[in-house]
């Protein structure tokens, strides 16, 4: 019998525009391979009616007192593993927020519970070699404590090791395991009907979705599109997701300066259940990350939908995007190279389609829930024993 405790920022359904719904999908799939899984959260928006009987949602109190909310959340997250509720055998941290990292560290040190920590990227902890703010310095300290305490640490790709070594210099690499990020290939698939916003108007749409911030390279994408727009008259750029209001305003001003406001669209957050329809009907899915990624989920989802992908060669991205085979790779910050790659895909539909078909095949074989979730379950069973 193996009972695992894990965490999620909030429990929500696929109508929410949030990754949390997809993490819950992972836990539901994981429950099929474990005896019991307890999911700790302080926010419940919607509980799917088809939760498996061996998956329990444990809601902790949410006390929003300014300045001490974070400390209270750490305490509330740490108590279930410290008390070994539901006879848990191991702690699994999937989304690596500071409260979850602190809970793993405390449970490992005080209760001696075995644990598995997934480091999906390093963006939360700032850029390597920059002087961190007090907040990010604290995040880095908590990350190191959790990583040193964890029984096993998983990464999406060995390409992530240089950045991970920088932030966690004393990590015992004998405890490392490589397990890819994964997606639901039954939900993210090609040949879906277009979204309502795209019906009745022909255009070749370049679609991007995610957290809109500097690290994602969204500004680089806008500058690249300025070079594409003149050459491909029926092209549009769609940038979906949320971001800080000030940064979004900055990007909109850039679009005005570049004369692109009638060609660049910011639809805001898109419900999870709608995202596959956008991806399956995109002419190109660009992912110009500046670094700090693992193997980005949105990129894998687009590949599963057979959307032609162009991405920067950073972190674990080359693990999935094989240049000229499952997508096109360009250098980080290479705006001209990004623009040329997008124009290539828009100008050669046969080549773009072949990349998309090979990309989906790779996702199904290496990055699908059917392949990856059993690997996570096996590691959790091994760790618990």
C-alpha positions as CSV (number, residue, x, y, z in Angstrom):
1,X,0.0,0.0,0.0
2,X,1.4,3.4,-1.0
3,X,-0.3,6.6,0.2
4,X,1.1,9.9,-1.3
5,X,0.5,13.5,-0.2
6,X,0.9,16.3,-2.7
7,X,-0.2,19.9,-3.2
8,X,-2.0,22.2,-5.6
9,X,-2.5,26.0,-5.6
10,X,-6.2,25.7,-6.2
11,X,-8.7,23.1,-7.3
12,X,-10.5,24.2,-10.4
13,X,-12.1,22.7,-13.5
14,X,-11.2,23.0,-17.2
15,X,-13.4,26.1,-17.5
16,X,-10.7,28.0,-15.5
17,X,-7.8,29.6,-17.4
18,X,-5.2,28.1,-15.1
19,X,-2.6,25.4,-15.0
20,X,-4.0,24.1,-11.8
21,X,-6.7,22.3,-13.6
22,X,-4.1,20.4,-15.6
23,X,-2.1,19.5,-12.4
24,X,-5.3,18.0,-11.0
25,X,-5.7,16.0,-14.2
26,X,-2.2,14.6,-13.6
27,X,-3.1,13.7,-10.0
28,X,-6.3,12.0,-11.2
29,X,-4.2,9.9,-13.6
30,X,-1.6,9.2,-10.9
31,X,-4.3,7.9,-8.6
32,X,-4.9,5.0,-11.0
33,X,-1.4,3.8,-10.1
34,X,-1.4,4.5,-6.3
35,X,-3.4,3.2,-3.4
36,X,-4.2,6.7,-2.0
37,X,-3.3,10.3,-3.0
38,X,-4.2,13.3,-0.8
39,X,-4.1,16.7,-2.5
40,X,-3.6,19.6,-0.1
41,X,-4.9,23.1,-1.1
42,X,-6.2,26.3,0.5
43,X,-8.5,27.2,-2.5
44,X,-11.3,25.1,-3.9
45,X,-13.2,26.6,-6.9
46,X,-14.7,23.5,-8.4
47,X,-14.3,19.8,-7.7
48,X,-14.8,17.5,-10.7
49,X,-17.6,15.0,-10.1
50,X,-15.6,12.1,-11.4
51,X,-12.7,12.2,-8.9
52,X,-11.5,8.7,-8.2
53,X,-12.4,7.3,-4.7
54,X,-8.7,7.1,-3.7
55,X,-8.1,10.8,-4.3
56,X,-8.9,13.1,-1.4
57,X,-9.0,16.9,-1.5
58,X,-7.8,18.3,1.8
59,X,-8.7,22.0,2.1
60,X,-6.6,23.9,4.7
61,X,-7.7,27.3,6.2
62,X,-7.0,30.4,4.1
63,X,-6.4,33.3,6.4
64,X,-5.5,36.3,4.3
65,X,-3.8,38.5,6.9
66,X,-1.4,40.9,5.2
67,X,2.4,40.2,5.7
68,X,1.8,36.9,7.5
69,X,-0.4,35.1,4.9
70,X,2.7,33.3,3.4
71,X,3.9,32.1,6.8
72,X,0.4,30.8,7.7
73,X,0.1,29.0,4.4
74,X,3.5,27.3,5.0
75,X,2.2,26.2,8.4
76,X,-1.1,24.9,7.0
77,X,0.7,23.1,4.2
78,X,3.3,21.6,6.5
79,X,0.8,20.2,9.1
80,X,-0.7,17.4,7.1
81,X,2.6,15.7,6.3
82,X,3.9,16.4,9.8
83,X,0.9,14.7,11.3
84,X,1.1,11.9,8.6
85,X,-2.6,12.3,7.8
86,X,-4.2,9.5,5.8
87,X,-1.2,7.3,6.8
88,X,0.9,8.9,4.1
89,X,4.1,7.2,3.0
90,X,5.7,9.9,0.9
91,X,5.4,13.6,0.0
92,X,5.3,14.7,-3.7
93,X,5.9,18.3,-4.6
94,X,4.9,18.9,-8.3
95,X,4.5,22.6,-8.6
96,X,7.3,23.9,-6.4
97,X,5.7,27.0,-4.9
98,X,7.5,28.3,-1.7
99,X,4.8,27.0,0.7
100,X,5.0,23.5,-0.9
101,X,8.8,23.5,-0.8
102,X,8.8,24.5,2.8
103,X,6.3,21.8,3.7
104,X,8.5,19.2,2.0
105,X,11.6,20.4,3.9
106,X,9.8,20.4,7.3
107,X,8.2,17.0,6.7
108,X,11.5,15.5,5.7
109,X,13.5,17.0,8.6
110,X,10.9,16.6,11.4
111,X,8.9,13.5,10.4
112,X,11.5,11.8,8.3
113,X,9.0,11.2,5.5
114,X,10.5,10.3,2.1
115,X,9.8,12.8,-0.6
116,X,10.0,13.5,-4.3
117,X,10.6,17.0,-5.6
118,X,10.0,18.0,-9.2
119,X,11.9,21.1,-10.4
120,X,10.0,22.1,-13.5
121,X,12.1,25.2,-14.1
122,X,14.0,28.0,-12.3
123,X,12.1,31.1,-13.5
124,X,10.5,31.6,-10.1
125,X,13.9,32.1,-8.5
126,X,15.2,34.8,-10.9
127,X,18.0,34.9,-13.4
128,X,21.3,33.3,-12.7
129,X,24.0,35.8,-11.8
130,X,21.6,38.6,-11.1
131,X,21.5,40.1,-7.6
132,X,18.1,38.8,-6.3
133,X,15.5,40.8,-4.4
134,X,15.0,39.9,-0.8
135,X,11.9,37.9,-1.8
136,X,13.7,36.0,-4.5
137,X,16.7,35.4,-2.2
138,X,14.3,33.8,0.3
139,X,12.7,31.7,-2.5
140,X,16.2,30.5,-3.4
141,X,17.0,29.6,0.2
142,X,13.8,27.6,0.5
143,X,14.4,25.8,-2.8
144,X,17.9,24.7,-1.7
145,X,16.6,23.5,1.7
146,X,13.9,21.4,0.0
147,X,16.2,20.0,-2.7
148,X,18.8,19.0,-0.1
149,X,16.1,17.3,2.0
150,X,14.2,15.5,-0.8
151,X,14.8,11.8,-1.2
152,X,14.6,12.1,-5.0
153,X,14.7,15.2,-7.2
154,X,13.2,15.0,-10.7
155,X,14.0,17.2,-13.7
156,X,12.2,17.3,-17.1
157,X,15.5,17.1,-18.9
158,X,19.3,16.9,-18.4
159,X,19.6,20.1,-20.4
160,X,18.2,21.8,-17.2
161,X,21.2,20.8,-15.1
162,X,23.4,23.9,-15.6
163,X,20.8,26.3,-14.2
164,X,19.8,23.8,-11.5
165,X,23.4,23.5,-10.4
166,X,23.7,27.2,-10.1
167,X,20.7,27.6,-7.8
168,X,21.3,24.3,-5.9
169,X,25.1,24.0,-6.0
170,X,25.4,21.1,-3.4
171,X,22.7,18.9,-4.9
172,X,23.6,15.2,-4.7
173,X,23.1,14.2,-8.4
174,X,22.9,10.6,-7.5
175,X,19.4,11.4,-6.2
176,X,18.4,13.0,-9.6
177,X,15.9,11.3,-11.9
178,X,14.8,12.5,-15.4
179,X,11.1,12.4,-15.9
180,X,9.5,14.5,-18.7
181,X,6.7,16.9,-18.4
182,X,3.5,15.4,-19.9
183,X,0.2,16.3,-21.5
184,X,-3.1,14.7,-22.3
185,X,-2.9,13.7,-25.9
186,X,-6.6,12.7,-26.0
187,X,-7.6,16.3,-25.2
188,X,-4.8,18.1,-27.1
189,X,-5.1,16.7,-30.6
190,X,-5.3,17.9,-34.2
191,X,-8.4,18.5,-36.4
192,X,-10.5,20.3,-33.8
193,X,-13.0,23.0,-34.8
194,X,-11.7,26.6,-34.6
195,X,-12.6,28.8,-31.6
196,X,-15.5,31.2,-32.0
197,X,-13.2,34.2,-32.3
198,X,-11.5,32.7,-35.4
199,X,-14.6,31.7,-37.3
200,X,-15.8,33.6,-40.4
201,X,-12.5,35.4,-41.0
202,X,-9.6,34.0,-42.9
203,X,-6.1,34.7,-41.5
204,X,-2.9,32.8,-40.8
205,X,-2.7,33.0,-37.0
206,X,0.5,32.9,-34.9
207,X,-0.8,31.8,-31.5
208,X,1.1,32.0,-28.2
209,X,-0.4,31.3,-24.7
210,X,1.1,31.5,-21.2
211,X,2.2,33.9,-18.5
212,X,3.0,37.1,-20.2
213,X,6.3,38.3,-18.8
214,X,9.8,39.3,-19.9
215,X,11.2,35.8,-19.4
216,X,8.8,34.3,-21.9
217,X,10.2,36.4,-24.7
218,X,6.8,37.9,-25.6
219,X,8.4,41.3,-26.5
220,X,10.9,39.4,-28.8
221,X,7.9,37.8,-30.4
222,X,6.2,41.1,-31.1
223,X,9.4,42.5,-32.7
224,X,9.8,39.3,-34.8
225,X,6.1,39.6,-35.9
226,X,6.8,43.2,-37.1
227,X,9.2,41.6,-39.6
228,X,6.7,38.9,-40.5
229,X,3.6,41.2,-40.9
230,X,5.0,43.1,-43.9
231,X,5.9,39.9,-45.7
232,X,2.8,37.9,-44.9
233,X,-0.2,40.2,-45.3
234,X,-2.8,37.8,-43.9
235,X,-0.9,37.0,-40.7
236,X,-2.0,37.8,-37.2
237,X,-0.4,37.4,-33.8
238,X,-2.5,36.3,-30.8
239,X,-1.0,36.6,-27.4
240,X,-3.2,34.9,-24.8
241,X,-2.8,34.7,-21.1
242,X,-2.4,37.0,-18.1
243,X,0.4,39.3,-16.9
244,X,1.2,42.3,-14.8
245,X,-0.9,45.2,-15.9
246,X,2.1,47.5,-16.4
247,X,3.9,45.0,-18.6
248,X,0.8,44.4,-20.7
249,X,0.4,48.1,-21.2
250,X,4.1,48.3,-22.2
251,X,3.6,45.6,-24.9
252,X,0.5,47.3,-26.2
253,X,2.4,50.5,-26.6
254,X,5.1,48.6,-28.5
255,X,2.5,47.3,-30.9
256,X,1.2,50.9,-31.5
257,X,4.8,52.1,-32.1
258,X,5.3,49.3,-34.6
259,X,2.0,49.9,-36.4
260,X,0.7,46.5,-35.4
261,X,-2.4,47.2,-33.3
262,X,-4.8,45.8,-36.0
263,X,-2.7,42.7,-36.4
264,X,-1.8,41.8,-32.7
265,X,-4.6,40.6,-30.4
266,X,-4.5,40.2,-26.6
267,X,-7.6,38.0,-25.9
268,X,-6.7,37.6,-22.2
269,X,-7.0,34.3,-20.3
270,X,-8.5,31.4,-22.2
271,X,-10.3,28.6,-20.4
272,X,-8.3,25.4,-20.4
273,X,-11.0,23.5,-22.3
274,X,-10.8,26.0,-25.2
275,X,-7.0,26.1,-25.6
276,X,-6.7,22.9,-27.7
277,X,-9.0,24.5,-30.4
278,X,-6.7,27.5,-30.7
279,X,-3.6,25.3,-30.9
280,X,-5.0,22.9,-33.4
281,X,-5.9,25.8,-35.8
282,X,-2.8,27.9,-35.3
283,X,-0.5,28.3,-38.4
284,X,2.5,28.6,-36.1
285,X,3.0,28.2,-32.3
286,X,6.1,30.2,-31.3
287,X,7.9,29.8,-27.9
288,X,10.7,32.4,-27.7
289,X,11.6,31.8,-24.0
290,X,14.7,33.6,-22.7
291,X,15.4,30.7,-20.2
292,X,14.4,29.4,-16.8
293,X,12.1,26.8,-18.4
294,X,12.0,23.1,-18.0
295,X,10.1,21.6,-21.0
296,X,7.2,24.0,-21.3
297,X,3.8,22.4,-21.1
298,X,2.1,24.9,-23.5
299,X,4.7,24.0,-26.2
300,X,4.1,20.3,-25.7
301,X,0.4,20.8,-25.9
302,X,0.8,22.7,-29.2
303,X,3.0,19.9,-30.6
304,X,0.3,17.3,-29.6
305,X,-2.1,19.4,-31.6
306,X,0.2,19.2,-34.6
307,X,0.8,23.0,-34.5
308,X,4.2,23.8,-36.2
309,X,6.5,25.0,-33.4
310,X,9.4,27.4,-33.5
311,X,11.2,27.8,-30.1
312,X,14.4,29.0,-28.6
313,X,17.1,26.5,-27.8
314,X,17.1,27.1,-24.0
315,X,16.8,24.8,-21.0
316,X,15.0,21.5,-21.8
317,X,13.3,22.7,-25.0
318,X,15.7,20.8,-27.3
319,X,14.6,17.6,-25.7
320,X,11.2,17.9,-27.4
321,X,11.9,20.2,-30.4
322,X,14.4,18.5,-32.7
323,X,15.4,21.2,-35.2
324,X,14.0,20.5,-38.6
325,X,12.3,17.3,-37.4
326,X,9.7,18.2,-34.8
327,X,10.0,22.0,-35.0
328,X,12.5,24.8,-35.6
329,X,15.0,25.9,-33.0
330,X,16.4,29.5,-32.9
331,X,18.9,31.1,-30.6
332,X,17.8,33.0,-27.5
333,X,17.0,36.7,-28.2
334,X,17.5,36.1,-31.9
335,X,14.6,38.2,-33.2
336,X,15.7,38.0,-36.9
337,X,16.1,34.2,-36.7
338,X,12.7,33.9,-35.0
339,X,11.0,36.0,-37.7
340,X,12.7,34.0,-40.5
341,X,11.6,30.7,-38.9
342,X,8.0,31.9,-38.7
343,X,8.1,33.1,-42.3
344,X,9.4,29.7,-43.4
345,X,6.6,27.9,-41.7
346,X,3.9,30.3,-43.1
347,X,5.5,30.0,-46.5
348,X,5.9,26.3,-46.7
349,X,2.6,24.6,-45.6
350,X,3.8,21.1,-46.6
351,X,7.0,21.4,-44.5
352,X,5.0,22.9,-41.6
353,X,2.5,20.0,-41.7
354,X,5.2,17.4,-41.7
355,X,6.8,19.1,-38.6
356,X,3.4,19.0,-36.9
357,X,2.8,15.3,-37.6
358,X,6.3,14.3,-36.4
359,X,5.9,16.5,-33.3
360,X,2.6,14.8,-32.3
361,X,4.2,11.4,-32.8
362,X,7.1,12.4,-30.4
363,X,4.7,13.7,-27.8
364,X,2.6,10.6,-27.9
365,X,5.7,8.3,-27.6
366,X,7.6,10.3,-24.9
367,X,5.5,13.1,-23.3
368,X,2.0,11.7,-22.9
369,X,0.3,10.9,-19.6
370,X,0.2,7.3,-20.7
371,X,4.0,7.2,-20.8
372,X,5.0,9.6,-18.1
373,X,2.5,9.1,-15.2
374,X,3.5,5.4,-14.7
375,X,7.1,6.6,-14.4
376,X,6.2,9.1,-11.6
377,X,4.1,6.4,-9.8
378,X,7.0,3.9,-10.0
379,X,9.4,6.5,-8.5
380,X,6.9,7.3,-5.7
381,X,6.5,3.6,-4.9
382,X,10.3,3.2,-4.9
383,X,10.8,6.2,-2.7
384,X,8.1,5.2,-0.2
385,X,9.6,1.8,0.2
